[in-house]
Amino acid sequence: MRMGIGYDIHRFAEGRKLLLGGVEIPYIAGLLGHSDADVVLHALCDAILGALGKGDIGQHFPNTDSHYKDISSLELLKSVEHVMRDDGYAINNIDIIIISEDVKIDPFRSSMRQSIATALGLDINYVNIKATTSEGVGAIGRNEAIASYAAVTIDKRNN
């Protein structure tokens, strides 16, 4: 068994859609980034790549490559899943924390879990999502950004 941890943070930007866990969330702003800036999926990609010992999302999908401009992070996650599968691994468990001061996660939690499970070909019960605030501290506490942590365990497949 191997495990990986991922983290991502993006600041808010007007005129962009807010995407978290592959789900569009109605909000006054989205997150700024080269891709769609989905911090949840970016953290998850980093966790999977970390478990594999394959670097990070920036090495695989650099923001200097125009091919990844505004790309759906679900596509990035699917690419990372292919790398994992090609290495003979499968996911045992995913645990995600979303840190946001103002955006309410609970109404979208189930949809995010299903979006991630579908993208990775998993049962939804392998995907857990939690949410918390920063209690008014720092950039997240000032509602300038959203962050996410992800942890994943993977195992070699028995085939």
RARA-V921425 format. One record per backbone hydrogen bond with DSSP energy under -1.0 kcal/mol. CO is the residue of the C=O (numbers start at 0). NH is the residue of the N-H. If there is no record, write none. Layout:
CO_NH, CO_NH
This chain:
1_153, 3_151, 5_149, 7_147, 9_145, 10_31, 12_29, 17_24, 19_22, 22_19, 29_12, 33_69, 36_38, 37_41, 38_42, 39_43, 40_44, 41_45, 42_46, 43_47, 44_48, 45_49, 46_50, 47_51, 48_53, 55_59, 56_60, 61_64, 64_67, 65_68, 67_70, 70_35, 71_74, 71_75, 72_76, 73_77, 74_78, 75_79, 76_80, 77_81, 78_82, 79_83, 80_84, 81_85, 82_86, 83_88, 84_87, 87_156, 89_154, 92_152, 93_127, 94_150, 95_129, 96_148, 97_131, 98_146, 104_107, 107_111, 108_112, 109_113, 110_114, 111_115, 112_116, 113_117, 114_118, 115_119, 116_121, 122_125, 123_126, 125_93, 127_95, 129_97, 131_99, 133_136, 136_140, 137_141, 138_143, 139_142, 143_11, 145_9, 146_98, 147_7, 148_96, 149_5, 150_94, 151_3, 152_91, 152_92, 153_1, 154_89
